[in-house]
């Protein structure tokens, strides 16, 4: 009788192990298929020209977010993800604003995922590389510093609010000229600028005013430059602004007056 029970238990264990093995094999095969499919889409060897590394990094980081946090964790604005995903480019931020007030500008390509799908990965990486070079050239021209970048988004620091606005205007003008040449492959960028005291840790910027700048950018439409009330007041008549609009900003109580550069 004891041998019969033992044999039955062993048989059940054998069946359970077989089922577990089949499930593991199935999951491993699915994982391998997904990996090969992703590798095929990336075509990594053809993405090593300028901007390629940033695009590859962004795809893998997105995939990691999906794995660890689910789809909801990955579907977020690139403006909001800059602080988590991008590499610090180590500018000398201390000399920017001795009084602690820093002008922060965020830029983000509108509907970048849809554009990537439409034109394909190779054309997208080429477009992103060109955009990256343009942004860095104009930021440098206007005495700004790229703090972080994430493929289709930038976080930039300035000492002078007028310089930040002028840089944003130059960016939008170049993009408008490119739109006439590229037509359906052109990009539209939303830009937000805010000024205030920021906490510096190493070569990075943190604090309420950095978050505020990101929220201002999130309110902008493609092709639009939005600035906060402090930036509008500091720039004065050096630029033309509209009459402004009130907006509620995520994470901040009350409403805030935002102005678009005309």
C-alpha positions in Angstrom: 0.0 0.0 0.0 2.8 2.4 0.9 4.6 1.7 -2.3 1.4 2.4 -4.2 1.0 5.8 -2.6 4.7 6.7 -3.1 4.4 5.8 -6.8 1.4 7.9 -7.2 3.1 10.9 -5.5 6.1 10.5 -7.8 3.9 10.3 -10.8 2.1 13.5 -9.8 5.4 15.3 -9.2 6.7 14.1 -12.6 3.6 15.5 -14.3 3.9 18.8 -12.5 7.6 19.1 -13.4 6.8 18.3 -17.1 4.1 21.0 -17.1 6.4 23.5 -15.5 9.2 22.7 -18.0 6.8 23.2 -20.9 5.6 26.5 -19.6 9.2 27.7 -19.1 10.2 26.6 -22.6 7.2 28.4 -24.0 8.0 31.6 -22.2 11.7 31.4 -23.2 10.7 30.9 -26.8 8.4 33.9 -26.7 11.1 36.0 -25.0 13.6 35.0 -27.7 11.1 35.9 -30.5 10.4 39.3 -28.9 14.1 40.0 -28.5 14.9 39.1 -32.1 11.9 41.2 -33.3 13.2 44.2 -31.3 16.7 43.7 -32.6 15.4 43.6 -36.2 13.5 46.8 -35.7 16.5 48.6 -34.2 18.9 47.5 -36.9 21.6 48.6 -34.5 24.4 48.5 -37.0 22.8 51.2 -39.0 22.0 53.4 -36.0 25.6 54.2 -35.0 25.8 57.5 -36.8 25.1 60.7 -34.8 22.1 60.4 -32.6 22.0 56.6 -32.9 23.2 55.9 -29.4 20.5 58.1 -27.9 17.8 56.4 -29.9 19.0 52.9 -29.0 19.2 53.9 -25.3 15.7 55.3 -25.3 14.2 52.2 -26.8 16.0 49.9 -24.3 15.0 52.1 -21.4 11.4 52.1 -22.6 11.5 48.3 -22.8 12.9 48.1 -19.3 10.2 50.3 -18.0 7.5 48.1 -19.6 9.1 45.1 -18.0 9.4 46.5 -14.5 6.4 48.9 -14.3 4.0 47.7 -17.0 2.8 49.7 -20.0 1.5 52.6 -17.8 5.0 53.2 -16.5 6.4 53.7 -20.0 3.6 55.9 -21.5 4.7 59.2 -20.1 5.9 62.4 -21.6 9.6 62.6 -22.4 9.7 65.9 -20.6 8.7 64.1 -17.4 11.2 61.3 -18.0 14.3 63.5 -18.7 15.3 63.5 -15.0 15.1 59.7 -14.8 16.5 58.6 -18.2 19.0 61.1 -19.5 22.7 61.3 -18.8 24.0 64.5 -17.2 26.3 66.3 -19.6 28.2 68.0 -16.8 28.1 71.8 -17.6 29.5 74.2 -15.1 26.2 75.2 -13.6 27.7 76.9 -10.6 28.9 79.8 -12.7 25.5 80.3 -14.5 23.7 82.0 -11.6 25.6 82.9 -8.4 22.3 84.0 -6.8 20.9 80.5 -7.3 18.3 81.6 -9.9 18.5 79.5 -13.0 16.4 79.7 -16.2 15.3 76.2 -17.2 14.0 75.4 -20.7 12.4 72.1 -21.7 11.8 71.1 -25.3 10.0 68.0 -26.6 9.0 66.8 -30.1 5.2 66.6 -30.4 3.8 63.1 -31.3 7.3 61.7 -31.7 6.2 58.1 -31.4 3.6 58.5 -34.2 6.2 60.1 -36.5 8.7 57.3 -35.8 6.1 54.7 -36.8 5.2 56.6 -39.9 8.7 57.2 -41.3 10.5 54.1 -39.9 13.5 53.7 -37.6 16.3 54.6 -40.0 14.7 57.8 -41.1 13.8 58.6 -37.5 17.3 58.2 -36.2 18.6 60.4 -39.0 16.0 63.0 -38.2 16.7 62.9 -34.5 20.5 63.3 -35.1 19.9 66.4 -37.2 17.6 67.8 -34.5 20.1 67.1 -31.8 22.9 68.9 -33.7 20.6 71.9 -34.3 19.5 72.2 -30.7 23.1 72.0 -29.3 24.4 74.5 -31.8 21.8 77.1 -30.9 22.0 76.5 -27.2 25.8 77.1 -27.4 25.2 80.2 -29.5 23.0 81.7 -26.8 25.3 80.8 -23.9 23.1 78.0 -22.6 24.1 74.5 -21.3 22.4 71.2 -22.2 21.9 69.6 -18.8 20.2 66.4 -20.1 18.9 65.0 -23.4 16.7 62.1 -24.3 16.5 61.6 -28.0 13.5 63.8 -28.7 13.7 66.0 -25.6 16.1 68.5 -23.9 16.6 70.1 -20.6 18.7 73.3 -20.9 19.9 75.8 -18.4 20.6 79.5 -18.9 21.7 82.4 -16.7 19.8 85.0 -18.8 16.0 84.6 -19.4 16.2 86.7 -22.6 18.9 84.4 -23.9 16.7 81.4 -23.2 13.7 83.0 -25.0 15.9 84.0 -28.0 17.3 80.5 -28.2 13.8 79.0 -28.3 12.7 81.5 -31.0 15.8 80.5 -33.1 14.9 76.9 -32.7 11.3 77.4 -33.8 12.4 79.5 -36.8 14.8 76.8 -38.0 12.2 74.1 -37.5 9.7 76.2 -39.5 12.2 76.5 -42.4 12.8 72.7 -42.2 9.1 72.1 -42.4 8.9 73.6 -45.8 11.7 71.4 -47.0 10.9 68.1 -45.3 7.1 68.4 -45.6 5.6 65.2 -44.1 8.8 64.3 -42.3 9.1 67.6 -40.4 8.8 67.9 -36.7 7.0 70.2 -34.3 8.5 71.0 -31.0 6.9 72.4 -27.8 9.0 74.5 -25.6 8.5 75.7 -22.0 10.7 78.2 -20.0 10.6 79.0 -16.3 13.0 80.8 -14.0 13.6 80.3 -10.2 15.9 79.0 -7.6 17.0 75.4 -8.2 18.9 72.9 -6.1 22.1 71.9 -7.6 23.5 68.4 -6.8 26.7 67.7 -8.6 26.1 68.7 -12.2 22.3 68.2 -12.1 19.4 70.5 -11.2 16.5 69.6 -9.0 13.8 71.3 -7.1 10.3 72.8 -7.5 11.3 75.3 -10.3 12.7 72.5 -12.5 9.4 70.7 -12.2 7.6 73.9 -12.9 9.5 74.4 -16.1 8.6 70.8 -17.2 4.9 71.5 -16.5 5.0 74.7 -18.5 6.5 72.8 -21.5 3.8 70.2 -21.2 1.1 72.9 -21.7 2.7 74.1 -25.0 1.5 72.9 -28.4 3.8 71.9 -31.2 5.6 75.0 -32.6 4.7 77.1 -29.5 7.0 78.7 -26.8 5.4 79.1 -23.4 7.0 81.1 -20.6 6.0 81.5 -16.9 5.2 84.9 -15.3 8.7 85.4 -13.9 10.3 84.9 -17.3 7.7 87.2 -18.9 8.5 89.9 -16.3 12.3 89.6 -16.6 12.3 89.7 -20.4 10.0 92.7 -20.5 9.8 94.4 -23.9 12.7 92.5 -25.4 10.2 90.0 -26.8 6.6 90.2 -27.8 4.2 87.9 -25.9 0.4 87.3 -26.1 -2.0 88.3 -23.3 -1.4 85.0 -21.6 -3.7 82.2 -20.4 -4.3 80.6 -17.0 -3.4 76.9 -16.6 -3.5 74.3 -13.9 -0.1 72.6 -13.6 0.2 69.0 -12.5 1.6 68.8 -9.0 1.0 72.5 -8.2 -2.0 74.0 -6.5 -3.9 76.8 -8.0 -3.6 78.2 -11.6 -0.6 79.9 -13.2 -0.4 82.6 -16.0 1.5 81.4 -19.0 2.5 83.5 -22.0 3.2 82.5 -25.5 6.0 84.2 -27.5 4.3 85.9 -30.5 
